[in-house]
Amino acid sequence: MKSEKRGGALLLVERKSLADQATDILRQGILEGRFHPGERLVETWLAEHMQLSRGTIRAALRELTHEGLVRVIPYTGWEVEELSVKDAEELCVVRGALEALAARLAAENMTSEKAERLEETRTMTG
């Protein structure tokens, strides 16, 4: 992430490939329930609605298969993976551990300058 300070405001720019951005959007859609378990994900429809190439969508869907959110059905396409209750519980445990680790690392590396930047960001968004 590249940042630049101009006129007292912090401007953050996140440099990500289109495939990474598509992956983030699709992941969020799955996690928020816009795409339901077992639902087919059609490359052409996604490409049209996201205004991206099918290759970019395919790369995003491949990444989501590695994450376990999507599965590929040979000669058919892609669909949202169905999670069992046990899978969901395990994901919650892992996410909680990762969030705790992130908070601890952030606290350990906090400086007064970083705290000021964090507060500026919080007041701009809140």
CNS distance restraints for C-alpha pairs under 8 A (distance, minus, plus):
assign (resid   1 and name CA) (resid  12 and name CA) 6.95 0.50 0.50
assign (resid   1 and name CA) (resid  13 and name CA) 5.98 0.50 0.50
assign (resid   1 and name CA) (resid  14 and name CA) 4.80 0.50 0.50
assign (resid   1 and name CA) (resid  15 and name CA) 6.33 0.50 0.50
assign (resid   2 and name CA) (resid  12 and name CA) 6.08 0.50 0.50
assign (resid   2 and name CA) (resid  13 and name CA) 5.45 0.50 0.50
assign (resid   2 and name CA) (resid  14 and name CA) 6.52 0.50 0.50
assign (resid   2 and name CA) (resid  15 and name CA) 7.70 0.50 0.50
assign (resid   3 and name CA) (resid  10 and name CA) 6.92 0.50 0.50
assign (resid   3 and name CA) (resid  11 and name CA) 5.69 0.50 0.50
assign (resid   3 and name CA) (resid  12 and name CA) 4.62 0.50 0.50
assign (resid   3 and name CA) (resid  13 and name CA) 6.25 0.50 0.50
assign (resid   4 and name CA) (resid  10 and name CA) 6.06 0.50 0.50
assign (resid   4 and name CA) (resid  11 and name CA) 5.43 0.50 0.50
assign (resid   4 and name CA) (resid  12 and name CA) 6.77 0.50 0.50
assign (resid   5 and name CA) (resid   9 and name CA) 5.77 0.50 0.50
assign (resid   5 and name CA) (resid  10 and name CA) 4.65 0.50 0.50
assign (resid   5 and name CA) (resid  11 and name CA) 6.15 0.50 0.50
assign (resid   6 and name CA) (resid  10 and name CA) 6.65 0.50 0.50
assign (resid   6 and name CA) (resid  11 and name CA) 7.52 0.50 0.50
assign (resid   9 and name CA) (resid 120 and name CA) 7.77 0.50 0.50
assign (resid  10 and name CA) (resid 117 and name CA) 7.42 0.50 0.50
assign (resid  10 and name CA) (resid 120 and name CA) 7.87 0.50 0.50
assign (resid  10 and name CA) (resid 121 and name CA) 7.67 0.50 0.50
assign (resid  16 and name CA) (resid  20 and name CA) 5.98 0.50 0.50
assign (resid  16 and name CA) (resid  21 and name CA) 6.40 0.50 0.50
assign (resid  17 and name CA) (resid  21 and name CA) 6.29 0.50 0.50
assign (resid  18 and name CA) (resid  22 and name CA) 6.03 0.50 0.50
assign (resid  18 and name CA) (resid  52 and name CA) 8.00 0.50 0.50
assign (resid  18 and name CA) (resid  56 and name CA) 6.88 0.50 0.50
assign (resid  19 and name CA) (resid  23 and name CA) 6.04 0.50 0.50
assign (resid  19 and name CA) (resid  56 and name CA) 5.11 0.50 0.50
assign (resid  19 and name CA) (resid  57 and name CA) 6.68 0.50 0.50
assign (resid  19 and name CA) (resid  59 and name CA) 6.10 0.50 0.50
assign (resid  19 and name CA) (resid  60 and name CA) 5.32 0.50 0.50
assign (resid  20 and name CA) (resid  24 and name CA) 6.22 0.50 0.50
assign (resid  20 and name CA) (resid  60 and name CA) 6.63 0.50 0.50
assign (resid  21 and name CA) (resid  25 and name CA) 6.28 0.50 0.50
assign (resid  22 and name CA) (resid  26 and name CA) 6.09 0.50 0.50
assign (resid  22 and name CA) (resid  50 and name CA) 7.90 0.50 0.50
assign (resid  22 and name CA) (resid  56 and name CA) 7.62 0.50 0.50
assign (resid  22 and name CA) (resid  57 and name CA) 6.72 0.50 0.50
assign (resid  22 and name CA) (resid  60 and name CA) 5.91 0.50 0.50
assign (resid  23 and name CA) (resid  27 and name CA) 5.90 0.50 0.50
assign (resid  23 and name CA) (resid  57 and name CA) 7.96 0.50 0.50
assign (resid  23 and name CA) (resid  60 and name CA) 4.53 0.50 0.50
assign (resid  23 and name CA) (resid  61 and name CA) 6.94 0.50 0.50
assign (resid  23 and name CA) (resid  63 and name CA) 7.08 0.50 0.50
assign (resid  23 and name CA) (resid  64 and name CA) 6.92 0.50 0.50
assign (resid  24 and name CA) (resid  28 and name CA) 6.07 0.50 0.50
assign (resid  25 and name CA) (resid  29 and name CA) 6.16 0.50 0.50
assign (resid  26 and name CA) (resid  30 and name CA) 6.19 0.50 0.50
assign (resid  26 and name CA) (resid  60 and name CA) 7.91 0.50 0.50
assign (resid  27 and name CA) (resid  31 and name CA) 6.12 0.50 0.50
assign (resid  27 and name CA) (resid  64 and name CA) 7.19 0.50 0.50
assign (resid  27 and name CA) (resid  69 and name CA) 7.60 0.50 0.50
assign (resid  28 and name CA) (resid  32 and name CA) 5.91 0.50 0.50
assign (resid  29 and name CA) (resid  33 and name CA) 6.04 0.50 0.50
assign (resid  29 and name CA) (resid  34 and name CA) 4.95 0.50 0.50
assign (resid  29 and name CA) (resid  35 and name CA) 5.87 0.50 0.50
assign (resid  30 and name CA) (resid  34 and name CA) 5.91 0.50 0.50
assign (resid  30 and name CA) (resid  35 and name CA) 4.91 0.50 0.50
assign (resid  30 and name CA) (resid  36 and name CA) 6.71 0.50 0.50
assign (resid  30 and name CA) (resid  69 and name CA) 7.61 0.50 0.50
assign (resid  30 and name CA) (resid  80 and name CA) 7.42 0.50 0.50
assign (resid  35 and name CA) (resid  39 and name CA) 6.52 0.50 0.50
assign (resid  35 and name CA) (resid  80 and name CA) 7.05 0.50 0.50
assign (resid  36 and name CA) (resid  80 and name CA) 6.55 0.50 0.50
assign (resid  37 and name CA) (resid  79 and name CA) 7.66 0.50 0.50
assign (resid  37 and name CA) (resid  80 and name CA) 4.96 0.50 0.50
assign (resid  37 and name CA) (resid  81 and name CA) 5.53 0.50 0.50
assign (resid  37 and name CA) (resid  82 and name CA) 4.70 0.50 0.50
assign (resid  37 and name CA) (resid  83 and name CA) 7.50 0.50 0.50
assign (resid  38 and name CA) (resid  79 and name CA) 5.70 0.50 0.50
assign (resid  38 and name CA) (resid  80 and name CA) 5.10 0.50 0.50
assign (resid  38 and name CA) (resid  81 and name CA) 5.99 0.50 0.50
assign (resid  38 and name CA) (resid  82 and name CA) 5.96 0.50 0.50
assign (resid  39 and name CA) (resid  79 and name CA) 5.31 0.50 0.50
assign (resid  39 and name CA) (resid  80 and name CA) 5.49 0.50 0.50
assign (resid  40 and name CA) (resid  77 and name CA) 7.34 0.50 0.50
assign (resid  40 and name CA) (resid  78 and name CA) 5.72 0.50 0.50
assign (resid  40 and name CA) (resid  79 and name CA) 4.14 0.50 0.50
assign (resid  40 and name CA) (resid  80 and name CA) 6.56 0.50 0.50
assign (resid  41 and name CA) (resid  46 and name CA) 7.40 0.50 0.50
assign (resid  41 and name CA) (resid  77 and name CA) 7.21 0.50 0.50
assign (resid  41 and name CA) (resid  78 and name CA) 5.22 0.50 0.50
assign (resid  41 and name CA) (resid  79 and name CA) 5.23 0.50 0.50
assign (resid  41 and name CA) (resid  80 and name CA) 7.12 0.50 0.50
assign (resid  42 and name CA) (resid  46 and name CA) 6.18 0.50 0.50
assign (resid  42 and name CA) (resid  77 and name CA) 6.87 0.50 0.50
assign (resid  42 and name CA) (resid  78 and name CA) 6.84 0.50 0.50
assign (resid  43 and name CA) (resid  47 and name CA) 5.91 0.50 0.50
assign (resid  43 and name CA) (resid  54 and name CA) 5.90 0.50 0.50
assign (resid  43 and name CA) (resid  57 and name CA) 6.33 0.50 0.50
assign (resid  43 and name CA) (resid  58 and name CA) 6.85 0.50 0.50
assign (resid  43 and name CA) (resid  77 and name CA) 7.97 0.50 0.50
assign (resid  44 and name CA) (resid  48 and name CA) 6.09 0.50 0.50
assign (resid  44 and name CA) (resid  54 and name CA) 6.33 0.50 0.50
assign (resid  45 and name CA) (resid  49 and name CA) 6.14 0.50 0.50
assign (resid  46 and name CA) (resid  50 and name CA) 5.82 0.50 0.50
assign (resid  46 and name CA) (resid  57 and name CA) 7.05 0.50 0.50
assign (resid  47 and name CA) (resid  51 and name CA) 5.51 0.50 0.50
assign (resid  47 and name CA) (resid  52 and name CA) 4.83 0.50 0.50
assign (resid  47 and name CA) (resid  53 and name CA) 5.55 0.50 0.50
assign (resid  47 and name CA) (resid  54 and name CA) 5.44 0.50 0.50
assign (resid  47 and name CA) (resid  57 and name CA) 6.21 0.50 0.50
assign (resid  48 and name CA) (resid  52 and name CA) 6.68 0.50 0.50
assign (resid  48 and name CA) (resid  53 and name CA) 7.98 0.50 0.50
assign (resid  52 and name CA) (resid  56 and name CA) 6.45 0.50 0.50
assign (resid  52 and name CA) (resid  57 and name CA) 6.99 0.50 0.50
assign (resid  53 and name CA) (resid  57 and name CA) 6.47 0.50 0.50
assign (resid  54 and name CA) (resid  58 and name CA) 5.94 0.50 0.50
assign (resid  55 and name CA) (resid  59 and name CA) 6.20 0.50 0.50
assign (resid  56 and name CA) (resid  60 and name CA) 6.36 0.50 0.50
assign (resid  57 and name CA) (resid  61 and name CA) 6.15 0.50 0.50
assign (resid  58 and name CA) (resid  62 and name CA) 6.10 0.50 0.50
assign (resid  59 and name CA) (resid  63 and name CA) 6.34 0.50 0.50
assign (resid  60 and name CA) (resid  64 and name CA) 6.35 0.50 0.50
assign (resid  61 and name CA) (resid  65 and name CA) 6.26 0.50 0.50
assign (resid  61 and name CA) (resid  70 and name CA) 6.89 0.50 0.50
assign (resid  61 and name CA) (resid  78 and name CA) 7.65 0.50 0.50
assign (resid  62 and name CA) (resid  66 and name CA) 6.56 0.50 0.50
assign (resid  63 and name CA) (resid  67 and name CA) 6.49 0.50 0.50
assign (resid  64 and name CA) (resid  68 and name CA) 6.22 0.50 0.50
assign (resid  64 and name CA) (resid  69 and name CA) 5.43 0.50 0.50
assign (resid  64 and name CA) (resid  70 and name CA) 5.45 0.50 0.50
assign (resid  65 and name CA) (resid  69 and name CA) 5.83 0.50 0.50
assign (resid  65 and name CA) (resid  70 and name CA) 4.60 0.50 0.50
assign (resid  65 and name CA) (resid  71 and name CA) 5.31 0.50 0.50
assign (resid  65 and name CA) (resid  72 and name CA) 7.22 0.50 0.50
assign (resid  68 and name CA) (resid  81 and name CA) 6.96 0.50 0.50
assign (resid  69 and name CA) (resid  80 and name CA) 6.09 0.50 0.50
assign (resid  69 and name CA) (resid  81 and name CA) 5.24 0.50 0.50
assign (resid  70 and name CA) (resid  78 and name CA) 6.73 0.50 0.50
assign (resid  70 and name CA) (resid  79 and name CA) 5.64 0.50 0.50
assign (resid  70 and name CA) (resid  80 and name CA) 4.49 0.50 0.50
assign (resid  70 and name CA) (resid  81 and name CA) 4.81 0.50 0.50
assign (resid  71 and name CA) (resid  78 and name CA) 5.74 0.50 0.50
assign (resid  71 and name CA) (resid  79 and name CA) 5.58 0.50 0.50
assign (resid  71 and name CA) (resid  80 and name CA) 6.38 0.50 0.50
assign (resid  71 and name CA) (resid  81 and name CA) 5.80 0.50 0.50
assign (resid  72 and name CA) (resid  76 and name CA) 7.92 0.50 0.50
assign (resid  72 and name CA) (resid  77 and name CA) 5.82 0.50 0.50
assign (resid  72 and name CA) (resid  78 and name CA) 4.51 0.50 0.50
assign (resid  72 and name CA) (resid  79 and name CA) 6.55 0.50 0.50
assign (resid  73 and name CA) (resid  77 and name CA) 5.25 0.50 0.50
assign (resid  73 and name CA) (resid  78 and name CA) 5.80 0.50 0.50
assign (resid  73 and name CA) (resid  79 and name CA) 7.46 0.50 0.50
assign (resid  83 and name CA) (resid  87 and name CA) 5.64 0.50 0.50
assign (resid  83 and name CA) (resid  88 and name CA) 6.37 0.50 0.50
assign (resid  84 and name CA) (resid  88 and name CA) 6.32 0.50 0.50
assign (resid  85 and name CA) (resid  89 and name CA) 6.17 0.50 0.50
assign (resid  86 and name CA) (resid  90 and name CA) 6.17 0.50 0.50
assign (resid  87 and name CA) (resid  91 and name CA) 6.16 0.50 0.50
assign (resid  88 and name CA) (resid  92 and name CA) 6.24 0.50 0.50
assign (resid  89 and name CA) (resid  93 and name CA) 6.33 0.50 0.50
assign (resid  90 and name CA) (resid  94 and name CA) 6.19 0.50 0.50
assign (resid  91 and name CA) (resid  95 and name CA) 5.93 0.50 0.50
assign (resid  92 and name CA) (resid  96 and name CA) 5.99 0.50 0.50
assign (resid  93 and name CA) (resid  97 and name CA) 6.25 0.50 0.50
assign (resid  94 and name CA) (resid  98 and name CA) 6.18 0.50 0.50
assign (resid  95 and name CA) (resid  99 and name CA) 6.05 0.50 0.50
assign (resid  96 and name CA) (resid 100 and name CA) 6.10 0.50 0.50
assign (resid  97 and name CA) (resid 101 and name CA) 6.17 0.50 0.50
assign (resid  98 and name CA) (resid 102 and name CA) 6.08 0.50 0.50
assign (resid  99 and name CA) (resid 103 and name CA) 6.15 0.50 0.50
assign (resid 100 and name CA) (resid 104 and name CA) 6.17 0.50 0.50
assign (resid 101 and name CA) (resid 105 and name CA) 6.11 0.50 0.50
assign (resid 102 and name CA) (resid 106 and name CA) 6.04 0.50 0.50
assign (resid 103 and name CA) (resid 107 and name CA) 6.11 0.50 0.50
assign (resid 104 and name CA) (resid 108 and name CA) 6.13 0.50 0.50
assign (resid 105 and name CA) (resid 109 and name CA) 6.18 0.50 0.50
assign (resid 106 and name CA) (resid 110 and name CA) 5.94 0.50 0.50
assign (resid 110 and name CA) (resid 114 and name CA) 6.05 0.50 0.50
assign (resid 110 and name CA) (resid 115 and name CA) 6.58 0.50 0.50
assign (resid 111 and name CA) (resid 115 and name CA) 6.11 0.50 0.50
assign (resid 112 and name CA) (resid 116 and name CA) 6.20 0.50 0.50
assign (resid 113 and name CA) (resid 117 and name CA) 6.34 0.50 0.50
assign (resid 114 and name CA) (resid 118 and name CA) 6.06 0.50 0.50
assign (resid 115 and name CA) (resid 119 and name CA) 6.12 0.50 0.50
assign (resid 116 and name CA) (resid 120 and name CA) 6.16 0.50 0.50
assign (resid 117 and name CA) (resid 121 and name CA) 6.20 0.50 0.50
assign (resid 118 and name CA) (resid 122 and name CA) 6.13 0.50 0.50
assign (resid 119 and name CA) (resid 123 and name CA) 6.16 0.50 0.50
assign (resid 120 and name CA) (resid 124 and name CA) 6.20 0.50 0.50
assign (resid 121 and name CA) (resid 125 and name CA) 6.28 0.50 0.50
assign (resid 122 and name CA) (resid 126 and name CA) 5.73 0.50 0.50
